[in-house]
């Protein structure tokens, strides 16, 4: 695949459309798992921290499966890996609906669903980046916006499904929806005629020797510890403000709409080259952390809605560029391996963040503690992005200086 220049259009827009649906059927589903939180906790009669391990297991498996998904994509095809991911995701939720105990949910909603999401999400992101160069930022922003558009619909839909069929029946229906990932995978046509596959493509662990990537991985660990906390604890936090059963779901929809606006705006900014990707990312993540630190001051639904929408917008700004920024660090030739390594180590933050936040909530009896932890992690992670930006700019200046001398 690396032997052919990105066409920057054509069938690439079909790939973007397919990736749009992949993002919606994976990331948007994961983002709305918070709607199941209180029902599962009440059903099993366990602590907040114990319940949070369900989502935490999904998140960590998603990240741990990323290098395997990248390696399989290099050896076989994006199409095949996404189809397998669809089958695994659907199986995870369909089996989870059997309600055979909390450990069963760790295995099904956690391991199977998480692996399926990795196998669908990673190749979809990869193929979009390979099909585009000049328009890569906006193409990725459009593809990733599927997460937001689907999340707007999934919020009230999942709430209705839970009320109508119980959380077990809702998981059964959502698992059926995820079978559509197989259709998305079928549309992922390889770039070129496939002749590049005659050369052996090897996963590049050697990229870990690059200090820029190591610092970016540290950003990823801290950011993941903060990113996955708000969607999980926002619903019970808002419910504690006296909101009705549907209001928290609509708040998630408003957050998703703001997220969509942030992705499209920052995708446009990155494509216009008005601001460097890494500088834009550092600013968005720092402001997101600050907004999350302010969120606990909410004492009514309207304030929570306003601050949540701000967080959603800034989250969208960060997500719009944090994957394509890897190309700035390791170049397109190292993107698949770089993305896999980034996601692998980011799993540490995704694994620790939600349970740590749940433990703080159990100890303090206040959901505000979860948002304080999230905000601090994100503000700290922005510092690492700023360092990466300086190193990349220094490397670029040195390369230009060397070319001028020679």
Secondary structure by P-SEA (a helix, b strand, c coil): ccccccccccaaaaaaaaaaaaaaacaaaaaacccaaaaaaaaccccccccaaaaaaaaaaaaaaaaaaaaaaaaccaaaaaaaaaaaaaaaaaaaaccccaaaaaacccaaaaaaaaacaaaaaaaaaaacccaaaaaaaaaaaaaaaaaaaaaaaaaaaaaaccaaaaaaaaaaaacaaaaaaaacccccccccccccccccccccccaaaaaaaaaaaaaaaccccccccaaaaaaaaccccaaaaaaaaaaaaaaaaaaaaaaaaaaaccccaaaaaaaaaaaaaaaaaaccccccaaaaaaaaaaaaaaaaaaaacccccccccccccaaaaaaaaaaaaaaaaaaccaaaaaaaaaacccaaaaaaaaaaaaaaaaaaaaaaaaaaaaaaaaaaaaaaac
